[in-house]
């Protein structure tokens, strides 16, 4: 399994990133974004790392990176605006290196909001992934754009997520279309405490043999 760190060039300097290839046959590529930088989120956050593991196990090359101002990435926090440009740069970099692979883009919490918005509008992206979607934040985030894209979407949500329970997320996303699958992880919170293996298995299963597998390369 190939593994490496690199710097992705961007207009504010570079993004610190890690690329990991699967041990199995490559079926696709993925970008996974981390949670809020001002609350300790990095590409090493446990839920991000475990989701990346699940994608690797399903046969995807996975790119994790630090948003601007995090780790050794240059720049500074931009309240989700500049971070969208960071996602686009990461996607461009991954597509340049693997132009023929189906692409999955997603993230955790703040990273999911930023990533999903970019990915839904990018024709190069075949499927979307959201972890710990914040939906109980005074209507700060609107996920209506997901109804406009037929791409398969996996959302993995803690049963007792303090920013939106699994039930609340299901109720929010159900009207947006049957292409969205919400998988609850029972007995856990926003960070999937004590249930990270279940998170990994949910991601792996969806892209290995579930709806997400249909957009990946056949083996």
N, C-alpha and C positions, 0 to 999 in steps of 0.2 A: 504494500500500500504506500504510494508516494505521498509525501508530505513536505510542505515548504512554506516559508514566510517570504513576503515580498512587499514592495511599495508600489501602489497603484498611482500613477501620476494624475493630478487634478489641478484645476486652475488656482487653488490656494496652496499647492505644494504636492502633498502625497497622502494616501491613506495606507495605514498599516494593515496588512491582511495576511491571512493564512489560507492556503489551498490544500485540500486533501482529496486524494483519489481513492476510489473504492478498491477493495481486494478482488471483487468480482468483475464481471464484464460491465463495461461502462454503458449505461442506458440513458444518461442525461447529465445535466449540470444544474447547480443551484446556488443562489445567493441567499444567505440568512443574515438578517440585521438584528442588532442588539437593542435592549431596552434603553430607557431615558438616560442620557449622559449625565445629567445633573443629579441623578439618584443612584449613581454607581454602576450604571450599565456599561458593559464592554463586550467584545466578541468572545470573552472567556466566561461570561455569565453561564451558569450551569444549564439552564433551560435551552439556551442557544447551542451550547456544546452538545447536549443530548439530542436535540433535534437534528443537528448536523450528523451525528452518529447514525440516526435512523435513516437519513437520506443516503449516507454512504453505504449502509447495509442494503439499501434498495437499488444500489448500482449507480449512484450519482456522484459526480465530482462536486465538491462543496467548497464554496468560497465564503469565509467569514471575514469581516473587516471592522475596524474601529471608525466610527463617525468622526468628523472633524473635531479637533480639540480633545480627543480621547486617546490615551496611550501615547504613541509617537506620531499619530496623525496630526498634520498641521491644521491651522485654522482654529475657529472657536464656535461654540454652540450657536445655532441659528434658528432655534425654536421650530424645527421641522421643515423650514423652507430650504435652506442650504443643504440640509441632510437629504432631501430628495435628489439634489444634484449629485450627492455622494453615491446614492443608490444607482443613479443612471451611469455614473462613471464605472462603478463596479460591474454593472451589467455589460457595459460596452467592452470592458477589459476581458470579461469571461467569454463573451461572444466572439471577440477577436481571436481568442485562443482556441475556441471550440465552436466554430460557426455552424456545424451540422448537427449539434446535439440539442434535443428539446430542453427548454430552460424552465426551471421552477424558481420563483422569487417569493420571499416572505420574511417574517421576522417575529420578534417577541415584544408584546406590549407597545411602547412607543415605536419600536422598530417595525411592528406589524402595520401600524397606521401609515407610516412613511412608505414602507415597501409596497403594500397593497395598492396604494394610490398610484404609484409609479407603474407597477406591474400590470394593473388592469388596462392601462392605456397603451402598453407597449406590445406591438404585434409579435415581437420575438419571444414573448413569454407564453409558455404553454399551460402553466398551472400556477396557482397561488397557495401560499401557506401562511396562516395566522395563528399565533400562540398567545394566549392571555389577552384577548382583545379588550381594551377599555371601552365599556359602553355606559357605565354609570358615572359619567363625569360632566353632569349638567349639559348634556347634548353637545359637548365640545367636538365630538367626532361624528361624522355622518358617513355611513357605509352604503348609501344608496347607489354609489357608482358601481358596486358589485353586481347590481341587477342589469347593468348595461353590457356586461361582458359574459359570454357563455363559457369561459374557461373554468375548468374544475377548481374548486376552492376547498381546502381543508382548514378547519378551525379547531384547534385543540384547546379546551378551556377547563380550568379547575372548577370543581363543583361549587366551592365556596370562595371563588375569586372575589376579592374585596373591591375590585374595579368593574365587576360584572360577572355574576354567577353564570354557570353553564346554562341554567334555565333562562336567564335574562338574555344571554347571547343568542340562544335558539329562537326566542321570541322576536328579537330584533332582526335576525337574518332570515327567518322563515319566509317572509313575504318577498324576498329578493330573488328567489328561484331555487329549483331543486338541484342546481349545479353546485350548491354550497352544502358541504357536509360538516356538521358540528359534532365533535367527539368529546363527551364529558369525561374528565378524569376524577373519579369519586374520591371524596375525603381529603381534598387538598385545596391549597390557596392559589394566589396569583403566581407564585414562584414554583408551583408544583412540588412543594416541600414534601419529601417522603414518597413521591410518586413519579420521580424522573424516569424510571424505567418504563412506566406506563406511557409517559409522553413519547419516549423514543419508539416504543412498539406501535403506537398509534400512527406516528409519522411513517415508520417503515412499512406497516401494513397497507396504508393508503396508497403509497407509491410503488410498492412491490406487487400487490395483487388487487388492490382496490381501484376506485375510480381514477386515481391519479396515474395508475399504471398504463391506462389506455393512451395517454399522450406521450409516453416514453418510447424509446427505441425497443423493438422486440428482440428477444434473445433466443 
